[in-house]
Each structure stands twice: as C-alpha cells, then as structure tokens.
C-alpha cells in the first residue's frame, strides 16, 4: 500500500488535529514552502509553493514530500519537477 493511500484512509476515518509536510532530498536551488492552509470541520488542505532559482539547469529533479498527521510520520511520497528553459518566452 502506498503512503498516499494509507494517508487517505487515516484522514477518512479519524479527525485530524494537525498535518505537517516536509521535504526530503530537495535539490539545491529549490525551496518548497507552504503557500496556504485550510482547516475546516473536516479535511485539512495545504498548498505547497516551489520556488526555483534562475541558476538551476533545465532537467528533471526528484525529491520526497513527507507527511506527518497528528505527530505520526507516514513517510514520503515522490515528487518530480521538470525545469524548462524559458529563454525567449514572453519577449
């Protein structure tokens, strides 16, 4: 069972008090921050923002996003970002 499926089952069955996300093996020149969070009477939603430095070379970059619910770590899910050359776009 994947981490994401396990997390979905936990979130459906129990009230969630806290949800924390973290990165693992984030490539140099990239930063992931929390853009916004919504915590209503049901689900918790988090929007992550990825900032990429202009000196990062085009290519595919992989890292992990870790998930912690109510203090219990459920591991990481893979994330891949493709950086493209934007030279000349919008000129």
Rosetta blueprint (number, residue, H / E / L):
1 X L
2 X L
3 X H
4 X H
5 X H
6 X H
7 X H
8 X H
9 X H
10 X H
11 X H
12 X H
13 X H
14 X L
15 X L
16 X L
17 X L
18 X L
19 X E
20 X E
21 X E
22 X E
23 X E
24 X E
25 X L
26 X L
27 X L
28 X L
29 X L
30 X E
31 X E
32 X E
33 X E
34 X E
35 X E
36 X E
37 X E
38 X E
39 X E
40 X L
41 X L
42 X L
43 X L
44 X E
45 X E
46 X E
47 X E
48 X E
49 X E
50 X E
51 X E
52 X E
53 X L
54 X L
55 X L
56 X L
57 X L
58 X L
59 X E
60 X E
61 X E
62 X E
63 X E
64 X E
65 X E
66 X E
67 X E
68 X E
69 X E
70 X L
71 X L
72 X E
73 X E
74 X E
75 X E
76 X E
77 X E
78 X E
79 X E
80 X E
81 X E
82 X E
83 X E
84 X L
85 X L
86 X L
87 X L
88 X L
89 X L
90 X L
91 X L
